[in-house]
Amino acid sequence: MQERPSKMRKPAKIASTSFSGYWPLKAKSLIPIMIFSRFGLRIAAWNANGVRSRIIELRDFINKHSLDIILIQETHLRPGVSIRVPNYTLYRNDRQTQNIPSGGTAILVKSSLKYHHIPTPTLGAAEATIVVLTPPGENPLLIASIYIPPTTSPSACIHDLEKIFALEHSSILCGDYNAHHKHWGCNDNNPRGATD
């Protein structure tokens, strides 16, 4: 997950989170599992680098961890290609600008949850898929799967994220921001990973 850049408004405290660890889905592919205790949600984010070839592993992972929401980046899906996971609804935005499958975001939502899908606003460089949870007696909670290509400037990144944060008061954005910093275990730093 990415913290909001300092130029953005402060989020309302909506939930405490705990980090459950990582689960491998192929060599060098790890899924962070987050538990949001306020709503009792189990959410995972995963950069799939092509979800179709890993669908069986993904289904096994979902079953093993009893996940409510799975945020997927770099789905590499094309219109007309479908994937199905029993008891989940898939929302996705496929990258439309290249001849070969690349990019794309998706969200798998457990069918028993109260939620609705909202259209992604027009963004400059980021890719996103968005749902809004509507738990009974609680304020709506926006959840987005985000992919930001590595060539995106930090200012364009911030602009796109601000558009998404403006959609609802409370938000959770998980994804691949292509932000690197040695403090996070990366081999190098890049402008999006700047911590000052």
Number of C-alpha atoms within 10 A of each C-alpha: 14 13 8 15 15 9 8 13 11 10 12 9 7 16 13 10 14 12 10 12 10 13 14 12 16 10 6 6 13 16 19 15 20 19 19 16 13 11 13 11 16 19 21 26 23 25 21 24 18 18 20 16 10 13 15 12 14 18 13 12 17 16 10 9 13 13 19 19 21 24 28 30 32 26 24 18 24 17 10 5 7 9 9 12 15 8 10 17 14 16 16 21 22 20 20 14 9 8 8 11 17 18 26 27 30 27 27 22 25 19 14 10 14 13 17 12 17 13 10 16 14 12 15 11 17 21 27 31 26 27 20 20 19 15 13 8 6 11 13 17 18 23 24 25 28 30 25 24 17 13 8 15 14 16 10 15 19 18 16 20 20 16 13 22 20 12 15 13 12 19 19 17 22 23 23 22 19 15 19 17 16 11 11 11 9 12 9 12 16 14 12 19 19 11 9 4
